[in-house]
Amino acid sequence: MHTNLLFRILLDLAVVMCILLGWWFIALPLAVLCAWMLPCYLELPVEGLLFDSLYGLGRGLGVLGFLGIIISLVLGLVIILIKAIVKM
């Protein structure tokens, strides 16, 4: 197995385990680090969806029930823009 792929899988597992254990304060910086280090980190919205599925607020709260995926999408876009600016 390629070492880059193994590194990516291990980082993904670490983020998912932090989400499953409820350690959002560790999962969020680790996900940002993964998005910065790895090219095309498309796992971020999936991890936001996982967070919302486990710990999302009630149905009656509207958009606030999807706060995890909204934050992950905005964070992903911001990181993509910053990476593009830095590489110029």
Biopython code that builds the backbone (N, CA, C, O; Angstrom):
import numpy as np
from Bio.PDB.StructureBuilder import StructureBuilder

atoms = [
    (1, "MET", "N", (0.852, -1.177, 0.000)),
    (1, "MET", "CA", (0.000, 0.000, 0.000)),
    (1, "MET", "C", (0.896, 1.238, 0.000)),
    (1, "MET", "O", (1.929, 1.278, 0.669)),
    (2, "HIS", "N", (0.491, 2.207, -0.738)),
    (2, "HIS", "CA", (1.249, 3.443, -0.848)),
    (2, "HIS", "C", (1.239, 4.181, 0.492)),
    (2, "HIS", "O", (0.205, 4.234, 1.158)),
    (3, "THR", "N", (2.375, 4.749, 0.891)),
    (3, "THR", "CA", (2.469, 5.379, 2.203)),
    (3, "THR", "C", (1.578, 6.616, 2.317)),
    (3, "THR", "O", (1.057, 6.904, 3.394)),
    (4, "ASN", "N", (1.396, 7.354, 1.209)),
    (4, "ASN", "CA", (0.506, 8.517, 1.237)),
    (4, "ASN", "C", (-0.933, 8.101, 1.512)),
    (4, "ASN", "O", (-1.647, 8.753, 2.274)),
    (5, "LEU", "N", (-1.348, 7.005, 0.880)),
    (5, "LEU", "CA", (-2.699, 6.506, 1.088)),
    (5, "LEU", "C", (-2.877, 6.010, 2.519)),
    (5, "LEU", "O", (-3.915, 6.248, 3.134)),
    (6, "LEU", "N", (-1.875, 5.325, 3.046)),
    (6, "LEU", "CA", (-1.944, 4.844, 4.424)),
    (6, "LEU", "C", (-2.006, 6.017, 5.403)),
    (6, "LEU", "O", (-2.761, 5.980, 6.375)),
    (7, "PHE", "N", (-1.216, 7.051, 5.144)),
    (7, "PHE", "CA", (-1.229, 8.254, 5.984)),
    (7, "PHE", "C", (-2.605, 8.916, 5.962)),
    (7, "PHE", "O", (-3.113, 9.342, 6.999)),
    (8, "ARG", "N", (-3.203, 8.999, 4.778)),
    (8, "ARG", "CA", (-4.529, 9.607, 4.635)),
    (8, "ARG", "C", (-5.589, 8.799, 5.370)),
    (8, "ARG", "O", (-6.457, 9.364, 6.035)),
    (9, "ILE", "N", (-5.517, 7.485, 5.249)),
    (9, "ILE", "CA", (-6.482, 6.617, 5.929)),
    (9, "ILE", "C", (-6.342, 6.734, 7.436)),
    (9, "ILE", "O", (-7.348, 6.797, 8.144)),
    (10, "LEU", "N", (-5.122, 6.764, 7.938)),
    (10, "LEU", "CA", (-4.912, 6.892, 9.381)),
    (10, "LEU", "C", (-5.415, 8.233, 9.915)),
    (10, "LEU", "O", (-6.014, 8.290, 10.989)),
    (11, "LEU", "N", (-5.172, 9.311, 9.166)),
    (11, "LEU", "CA", (-5.687, 10.614, 9.593)),
    (11, "LEU", "C", (-7.214, 10.646, 9.568)),
    (11, "LEU", "O", (-7.841, 11.203, 10.470)),
    (12, "ASP", "N", (-7.808, 10.050, 8.541)),
    (12, "ASP", "CA", (-9.271, 9.977, 8.475)),
    (12, "ASP", "C", (-9.842, 9.188, 9.646)),
    (12, "ASP", "O", (-10.840, 9.586, 10.247)),
    (13, "LEU", "N", (-9.206, 8.077, 9.963)),
    (13, "LEU", "CA", (-9.660, 7.276, 11.104)),
    (13, "LEU", "C", (-9.541, 8.051, 12.417)),
    (13, "LEU", "O", (-10.401, 7.945, 13.291)),
    (14, "ALA", "N", (-8.474, 8.825, 12.544)),
    (14, "ALA", "CA", (-8.309, 9.632, 13.759)),
    (14, "ALA", "C", (-9.421, 10.677, 13.876)),
    (14, "ALA", "O", (-9.970, 10.882, 14.959)),
    (15, "VAL", "N", (-9.753, 11.336, 12.762)),
    (15, "VAL", "CA", (-10.819, 12.346, 12.795)),
    (15, "VAL", "C", (-12.167, 11.687, 13.099)),
    (15, "VAL", "O", (-12.942, 12.195, 13.909)),
    (16, "VAL", "N", (-12.439, 10.562, 12.450)),
    (16, "VAL", "CA", (-13.719, 9.878, 12.679)),
    (16, "VAL", "C", (-13.822, 9.381, 14.118)),
    (16, "VAL", "O", (-14.889, 9.471, 14.726)),
    (17, "MET", "N", (-12.732, 8.861, 14.666)),
    (17, "MET", "CA", (-12.769, 8.408, 16.062)),
    (17, "MET", "C", (-13.005, 9.580, 17.017)),
    (17, "MET", "O", (-13.725, 9.440, 18.006)),
    (18, "CYS", "N", (-12.409, 10.722, 16.726)),
    (18, "CYS", "CA", (-12.649, 11.901, 17.566)),
    (18, "CYS", "C", (-14.109, 12.334, 17.480)),
    (18, "CYS", "O", (-14.690, 12.752, 18.482)),
    (19, "ILE", "N", (-14.709, 12.239, 16.294)),
    (19, "ILE", "CA", (-16.120, 12.595, 16.140)),
    (19, "ILE", "C", (-16.989, 11.604, 16.890)),
    (19, "ILE", "O", (-17.926, 12.001, 17.582)),
    (20, "LEU", "N", (-16.689, 10.310, 16.762)),
    (20, "LEU", "CA", (-17.500, 9.287, 17.433)),
    (20, "LEU", "C", (-17.432, 9.410, 18.952)),
    (20, "LEU", "O", (-18.411, 9.138, 19.647)),
    (21, "LEU", "N", (-16.273, 9.820, 19.463)),
    (21, "LEU", "CA", (-16.114, 9.973, 20.904)),
    (21, "LEU", "C", (-16.616, 11.322, 21.414)),
    (21, "LEU", "O", (-16.648, 11.561, 22.622)),
    (22, "GLY", "N", (-17.008, 12.202, 20.494)),
    (22, "GLY", "CA", (-17.552, 13.498, 20.893)),
    (22, "GLY", "C", (-16.496, 14.543, 21.153)),
    (22, "GLY", "O", (-16.785, 15.570, 21.767)),
    (23, "TRP", "N", (-15.293, 14.313, 20.709)),
    (23, "TRP", "CA", (-14.208, 15.265, 20.925)),
    (23, "TRP", "C", (-14.131, 16.234, 19.758)),
    (23, "TRP", "O", (-13.158, 16.204, 19.005)),
    (24, "TRP", "N", (-15.125, 17.090, 19.587)),
    (24, "TRP", "CA", (-15.155, 18.019, 18.461)),
    (24, "TRP", "C", (-14.011, 19.008, 18.529)),
    (24, "TRP", "O", (-13.538, 19.478, 17.494)),
    (25, "PHE", "N", (-13.553, 19.338, 19.744)),
    (25, "PHE", "CA", (-12.472, 20.297, 19.918)),
    (25, "PHE", "C", (-11.129, 19.725, 19.465)),
    (25, "PHE", "O", (-10.177, 20.481, 19.275)),
    (26, "ILE", "N", (-11.036, 18.426, 19.291)),
    (26, "ILE", "CA", (-9.852, 17.805, 18.708)),
    (26, "ILE", "C", (-10.106, 17.496, 17.235)),
    (26, "ILE", "O", (-9.204, 17.634, 16.408)),
    (27, "ALA", "N", (-11.328, 17.077, 16.902)),
    (27, "ALA", "CA", (-11.664, 16.697, 15.531)),
    (27, "ALA", "C", (-11.584, 17.890, 14.582)),
    (27, "ALA", "O", (-11.125, 17.742, 13.450)),
    (28, "LEU", "N", (-12.018, 19.055, 15.018)),
    (28, "LEU", "CA", (-12.030, 20.228, 14.139)),
    (28, "LEU", "C", (-10.618, 20.675, 13.736)),
    (28, "LEU", "O", (-10.361, 20.845, 12.544)),
    (29, "PRO", "N", (-9.689, 20.873, 14.695)),
    (29, "PRO", "CA", (-8.328, 21.249, 14.254)),
    (29, "PRO", "C", (-7.633, 20.140, 13.458)),
    (29, "PRO", "O", (-6.850, 20.424, 12.552)),
    (30, "LEU", "N", (-7.916, 18.889, 13.793)),
    (30, "LEU", "CA", (-7.319, 17.787, 13.050)),
    (30, "LEU", "C", (-7.858, 17.735, 11.620)),
    (30, "LEU", "O", (-7.111, 17.445, 10.685)),
    (31, "ALA", "N", (-9.146, 18.014, 11.447)),
    (31, "ALA", "CA", (-9.724, 18.058, 10.104)),
    (31, "ALA", "C", (-9.167, 19.229, 9.308)),
    (31, "ALA", "O", (-8.927, 19.098, 8.108)),
    (32, "VAL", "N", (-8.959, 20.367, 9.951)),
    (32, "VAL", "CA", (-8.356, 21.525, 9.277)),
    (32, "VAL", "C", (-6.923, 21.189, 8.857)),
    (32, "VAL", "O", (-6.499, 21.539, 7.756)),
    (33, "LEU", "N", (-6.190, 20.520, 9.722)),
    (33, "LEU", "CA", (-4.834, 20.112, 9.402)),
    (33, "LEU", "C", (-4.820, 19.139, 8.219)),
    (33, "LEU", "O", (-3.975, 19.244, 7.330)),
    (34, "CYS", "N", (-5.760, 18.198, 8.218)),
    (34, "CYS", "CA", (-5.861, 17.251, 7.100)),
    (34, "CYS", "C", (-6.196, 17.973, 5.800)),
    (34, "CYS", "O", (-5.614, 17.678, 4.756)),
    (35, "ALA", "N", (-7.125, 18.910, 5.860)),
    (35, "ALA", "CA", (-7.515, 19.650, 4.662)),
    (35, "ALA", "C", (-6.362, 20.506, 4.147)),
    (35, "ALA", "O", (-6.257, 20.731, 2.941)),
    (36, "TRP", "N", (-5.505, 20.981, 5.029)),
    (36, "TRP", "CA", (-4.377, 21.795, 4.604)),
    (36, "TRP", "C", (-3.266, 20.929, 4.021)),
    (36, "TRP", "O", (-2.659, 21.294, 3.013)),
    (37, "MET", "N", (-2.997, 19.790, 4.644)),
    (37, "MET", "CA", (-1.871, 18.952, 4.233)),
    (37, "MET", "C", (-2.171, 18.088, 3.012)),
    (37, "MET", "O", (-1.303, 17.901, 2.159)),
    (38, "LEU", "N", (-3.388, 17.560, 2.918)),
    (38, "LEU", "CA", (-3.715, 16.604, 1.869)),
    (38, "LEU", "C", (-4.382, 17.300, 0.689)),
    (38, "LEU", "O", (-5.205, 18.194, 0.884)),
    (39, "PRO", "N", (-4.039, 16.903, -0.523)),
    (39, "PRO", "CA", (-4.704, 17.494, -1.689)),
    (39, "PRO", "C", (-6.113, 16.931, -1.839)),
    (39, "PRO", "O", (-6.334, 15.733, -1.660)),
    (40, "CYS", "N", (-7.043, 17.782, -2.162)),
    (40, "CYS", "CA", (-8.424, 17.390, -2.455)),
    (40, "CYS", "C", (-9.035, 16.580, -1.311)),
    (40, "CYS", "O", (-9.403, 15.419, -1.490)),
    (41, "TYR", "N", (-9.137, 17.186, -0.163)),
    (41, "TYR", "CA", (-9.660, 16.502, 1.033)),
    (41, "TYR", "C", (-11.182, 16.582, 1.016)),
    (41, "TYR", "O", (-11.775, 17.477, 1.618)),
    (42, "LEU", "N", (-11.799, 15.643, 0.326)),
    (42, "LEU", "CA", (-13.251, 15.631, 0.181)),
    (42, "LEU", "C", (-13.957, 14.914, 1.332)),
    (42, "LEU", "O", (-15.185, 14.820, 1.347)),
    (43, "GLU", "N", (-13.198, 14.419, 2.276)),
    (43, "GLU", "CA", (-13.799, 13.739, 3.416)),
    (43, "GLU", "C", (-14.394, 14.714, 4.428)),
    (43, "GLU", "O", (-15.179, 14.312, 5.286)),
    (44, "LEU", "N", (-14.033, 15.976, 4.336)),
    (44, "LEU", "CA", (-14.489, 16.974, 5.307)),
    (44, "LEU", "C", (-16.011, 17.107, 5.356)),
    (44, "LEU", "O", (-16.564, 17.084, 6.455)),
    (45, "PRO", "N", (-16.724, 17.245, 4.231)),
    (45, "PRO", "CA", (-18.193, 17.300, 4.323)),
    (45, "PRO", "C", (-18.811, 16.001, 4.838)),
    (45, "PRO", "O", (-19.841, 16.025, 5.511)),
    (46, "VAL", "N", (-18.188, 14.879, 4.524)),
    (46, "VAL", "CA", (-18.694, 13.598, 5.032)),
    (46, "VAL", "C", (-18.552, 13.541, 6.546)),
    (46, "VAL", "O", (-19.432, 13.034, 7.242)),
    (47, "GLU", "N", (-17.446, 14.059, 7.049)),
    (47, "GLU", "CA", (-17.255, 14.096, 8.500)),
    (47, "GLU", "C", (-18.222, 15.078, 9.158)),
    (47, "GLU", "O", (-18.684, 14.836, 10.274)),
    (48, "GLY", "N", (-18.529, 16.175, 8.482)),
    (48, "GLY", "CA", (-19.541, 17.100, 8.998)),
    (48, "GLY", "C", (-20.920, 16.465, 9.041)),
    (48, "GLY", "O", (-21.684, 16.688, 9.980)),
    (49, "LEU", "N", (-21.237, 15.674, 8.022)),
    (49, "LEU", "CA", (-22.508, 14.960, 7.994)),
    (49, "LEU", "C", (-22.564, 13.913, 9.097)),
    (49, "LEU", "O", (-23.604, 13.729, 9.729)),
    (50, "LEU", "N", (-21.452, 13.230, 9.329)),
    (50, "LEU", "CA", (-21.389, 12.258, 10.421)),
    (50, "LEU", "C", (-21.620, 12.939, 11.763)),
    (50, "LEU", "O", (-22.354, 12.429, 12.609)),
    (51, "PHE", "N", (-20.991, 14.093, 11.952)),
    (51, "PHE", "CA", (-21.179, 14.835, 13.199)),
    (51, "PHE", "C", (-22.639, 15.243, 13.384)),
    (51, "PHE", "O", (-23.189, 15.116, 14.479)),
    (52, "ASP", "N", (-23.268, 15.733, 12.310)),
    (52, "ASP", "CA", (-24.672, 16.128, 12.396)),
    (52, "ASP", "C", (-25.579, 14.927, 12.657)),
    (52, "ASP", "O", (-26.558, 15.032, 13.395)),
    (53, "SER", "N", (-25.254, 13.801, 12.058)),
    (53, "SER", "CA", (-26.073, 12.607, 12.256)),
    (53, "SER", "C", (-26.021, 12.135, 13.701)),
    (53, "SER", "O", (-27.018, 11.651, 14.237)),
    (54, "LEU", "N", (-24.871, 12.274, 14.324)),
    (54, "LEU", "CA", (-24.728, 11.814, 15.705)),
    (54, "LEU", "C", (-25.183, 12.846, 16.730)),
    (54, "LEU", "O", (-25.880, 12.513, 17.689)),
    (55, "TYR", "N", (-24.789, 14.094, 16.525)),
    (55, "TYR", "CA", (-24.999, 15.112, 17.552)),
    (55, "TYR", "C", (-25.802, 16.310, 17.071)),
    (55, "TYR", "O", (-25.844, 17.333, 17.755)),
    (56, "GLY", "N", (-26.443, 16.209, 15.904)),
    (56, "GLY", "CA", (-27.190, 17.337, 15.356)),
    (56, "GLY", "C", (-28.349, 17.740, 16.250)),
    (56, "GLY", "O", (-28.884, 16.932, 17.009)),
    (57, "LEU", "N", (-28.716, 18.973, 16.147)),
    (57, "LEU", "CA", (-29.817, 19.485, 16.947)),
    (57, "LEU", "C", (-31.141, 18.971, 16.395)),
    (57, "LEU", "O", (-31.162, 18.324, 15.348)),
    (58, "GLY", "N", (-32.214, 19.242, 17.065)),
    (58, "GLY", "CA", (-33.522, 18.735, 16.681)),
    (58, "GLY", "C", (-34.035, 19.236, 15.352)),
    (58, "GLY", "O", (-33.518, 20.203, 14.792)),
    (59, "ARG", "N", (-35.065, 18.562, 14.850)),
    (59, "ARG", "CA", (-35.631, 18.917, 13.548)),
    (59, "ARG", "C", (-36.258, 20.301, 13.540)),
    (59, "ARG", "O", (-36.240, 20.975, 12.510)),
    (60, "GLY", "N", (-36.802, 20.731, 14.643)),
    (60, "GLY", "CA", (-37.523, 21.989, 14.684)),
    (60, "GLY", "C", (-36.642, 23.222, 14.643)),
    (60, "GLY", "O", (-37.157, 24.340, 14.624)),
    (61, "LEU", "N", (-35.346, 23.051, 14.628)),
    (61, "LEU", "CA", (-34.446, 24.199, 14.666)),
    (61, "LEU", "C", (-34.006, 24.681, 13.287)),
    (61, "LEU", "O", (-33.220, 25.624, 13.187)),
    (62, "GLY", "N", (-34.491, 24.058, 12.239)),
    (62, "GLY", "CA", (-34.190, 24.513, 10.881)),
    (62, "GLY", "C", (-32.737, 24.325, 10.512)),
    (62, "GLY", "O", (-32.202, 23.220, 10.603)),
    (63, "VAL", "N", (-32.093, 25.415, 10.091)),
    (63, "VAL", "CA", (-30.720, 25.358, 9.590)),
    (63, "VAL", "C", (-29.737, 24.973, 10.691)),
    (63, "VAL", "O", (-28.710, 24.359, 10.398)),
    (64, "LEU", "N", (-30.013, 25.308, 11.928)),
    (64, "LEU", "CA", (-29.097, 24.986, 13.023)),
    (64, "LEU", "C", (-28.928, 23.485, 13.208)),
    (64, "LEU", "O", (-27.941, 23.050, 13.801)),
    (65, "GLY", "N", (-29.869, 22.683, 12.714)),
    (65, "GLY", "CA", (-29.735, 21.238, 12.796)),
    (65, "GLY", "C", (-28.652, 20.703, 11.875)),
    (65, "GLY", "O", (-28.206, 19.567, 12.034)),
    (66, "PHE", "N", (-28.228, 21.511, 10.917)),
    (66, "PHE", "CA", (-27.199, 21.113, 9.961)),
    (66, "PHE", "C", (-25.931, 21.930, 10.134)),
    (66, "PHE", "O", (-25.208, 22.165, 9.166)),
    (67, "LEU", "N", (-25.659, 22.357, 11.333)),
    (67, "LEU", "CA", (-24.526, 23.241, 11.595)),
    (67, "LEU", "C", (-23.185, 22.570, 11.310)),
    (67, "LEU", "O", (-22.256, 23.233, 10.848)),
    (68, "GLY", "N", (-23.065, 21.275, 11.575)),
    (68, "GLY", "CA", (-21.808, 20.565, 11.338)),
    (68, "GLY", "C", (-21.423, 20.540, 9.874)),
    (68, "GLY", "O", (-20.272, 20.803, 9.524)),
    (69, "ILE", "N", (-22.377, 20.226, 9.019)),
    (69, "ILE", "CA", (-22.054, 20.164, 7.588)),
    (69, "ILE", "C", (-21.856, 21.561, 7.003)),
    (69, "ILE", "O", (-21.048, 21.744, 6.093)),
    (70, "ILE", "N", (-22.586, 22.539, 7.519)),
    (70, "ILE", "CA", (-22.401, 23.917, 7.044)),
    (70, "ILE", "C", (-21.012, 24.410, 7.409)),
    (70, "ILE", "O", (-20.329, 25.012, 6.581)),
    (71, "ILE", "N", (-20.591, 24.163, 8.635)),
    (71, "ILE", "CA", (-19.255, 24.587, 9.069)),
    (71, "ILE", "C", (-18.184, 23.862, 8.270)),
    (71, "ILE", "O", (-17.188, 24.468, 7.876)),
    (72, "SER", "N", (-18.380, 22.560, 8.025)),
    (72, "SER", "CA", (-17.365, 21.818, 7.278)),
    (72, "SER", "C", (-17.267, 22.293, 5.825)),
    (72, "SER", "O", (-16.167, 22.354, 5.276)),
    (73, "LEU", "N", (-18.387, 22.627, 5.198)),
    (73, "LEU", "CA", (-18.347, 23.129, 3.827)),
    (73, "LEU", "C", (-17.682, 24.501, 3.753)),
    (73, "LEU", "O", (-16.860, 24.748, 2.872)),
    (74, "VAL", "N", (-18.037, 25.388, 4.674)),
    (74, "VAL", "CA", (-17.422, 26.726, 4.695)),
    (74, "VAL", "C", (-15.932, 26.614, 4.993)),
    (74, "VAL", "O", (-15.117, 27.285, 4.359)),
    (75, "LEU", "N", (-15.579, 25.781, 5.941)),
    (75, "LEU", "CA", (-14.179, 25.585, 6.288)),
    (75, "LEU", "C", (-13.395, 25.011, 5.111)),
    (75, "LEU", "O", (-12.271, 25.435, 4.844)),
    (76, "GLY", "N", (-13.980, 24.058, 4.418)),
    (76, "GLY", "CA", (-13.329, 23.487, 3.244)),
    (76, "GLY", "C", (-13.108, 24.512, 2.152)),
    (76, "GLY", "O", (-12.038, 24.552, 1.545)),
    (77, "LEU", "N", (-14.114, 25.348, 1.891)),
    (77, "LEU", "CA", (-13.968, 26.390, 0.869)),
    (77, "LEU", "C", (-12.925, 27.428, 1.256)),
    (77, "LEU", "O", (-12.149, 27.876, 0.412)),
    (78, "VAL", "N", (-12.901, 27.807, 2.510)),
    (78, "VAL", "CA", (-11.912, 28.789, 2.973)),
    (78, "VAL", "C", (-10.505, 28.221, 2.836)),
    (78, "VAL", "O", (-9.587, 28.925, 2.415)),
    (79, "ILE", "N", (-10.334, 26.956, 3.188)),
    (79, "ILE", "CA", (-9.005, 26.347, 3.091)),
    (79, "ILE", "C", (-8.576, 26.223, 1.634)),
    (79, "ILE", "O", (-7.411, 26.453, 1.311)),
    (80, "ILE", "N", (-9.508, 25.863, 0.750)),
    (80, "ILE", "CA", (-9.182, 25.785, -0.674)),
    (80, "ILE", "C", (-8.756, 27.160, -1.206)),
    (80, "ILE", "O", (-7.792, 27.261, -1.964)),
    (81, "LEU", "N", (-9.476, 28.217, -0.808)),
    (81, "LEU", "CA", (-9.114, 29.568, -1.252)),
    (81, "LEU", "C", (-7.752, 29.997, -0.706)),
    (81, "LEU", "O", (-6.948, 30.581, -1.432)),
    (82, "ILE", "N", (-7.494, 29.712, 0.559)),
    (82, "ILE", "CA", (-6.202, 30.080, 1.158)),
    (82, "ILE", "C", (-5.077, 29.305, 0.502)),
    (82, "ILE", "O", (-4.012, 29.865, 0.243)),
    (83, "LYS", "N", (-5.292, 28.025, 0.227)),
    (83, "LYS", "CA", (-4.263, 27.233, -0.460)),
    (83, "LYS", "C", (-3.977, 27.789, -1.848)),
    (83, "LYS", "O", (-2.823, 27.808, -2.278)),
    (84, "ALA", "N", (-5.014, 28.245, -2.559)),
    (84, "ALA", "CA", (-4.825, 28.814, -3.884)),
    (84, "ALA", "C", (-4.056, 30.135, -3.810)),
    (84, "ALA", "O", (-3.211, 30.411, -4.662)),
    (85, "ILE", "N", (-4.347, 30.942, -2.800)),
    (85, "ILE", "CA", (-3.646, 32.228, -2.644)),
    (85, "ILE", "C", (-2.184, 31.997, -2.277)),
    (85, "ILE", "O", (-1.300, 32.678, -2.798)),
    (86, "VAL", "N", (-1.924, 31.056, -1.400)),
    (86, "VAL", "CA", (-0.552, 30.792, -0.957)),
    (86, "VAL", "C", (0.292, 30.238, -2.097)),
    (86, "VAL", "O", (1.480, 30.545, -2.191)),
    (87, "LYS", "N", (-0.304, 29.430, -2.962)),
    (87, "LYS", "CA", (0.457, 28.828, -4.060)),
    (87, "LYS", "C", (0.733, 29.800, -5.199)),
    (87, "LYS", "O", (1.505, 29.470, -6.099)),
    (88, "MET", "N", (0.129, 30.989, -5.193)),
    (88, "MET", "CA", (0.355, 31.962, -6.268)),
    (88, "MET", "C", (1.742, 32.493, -6.263)),
    (88, "MET", "O", (2.089, 33.321, -7.106)),
]
sb = StructureBuilder()
sb.init_structure("model")
sb.init_model(0)
sb.init_chain("A")
sb.init_seg("    ")
for serial, (resi, resn, name, xyz) in enumerate(atoms, 1):
    if name == "N":
        sb.init_residue(resn, " ", resi, " ")
    sb.init_atom(name, np.array(xyz, "f"), 0.0, 1.0, " ", f" {name:<3s}", serial, name[0])
structure = sb.get_structure()
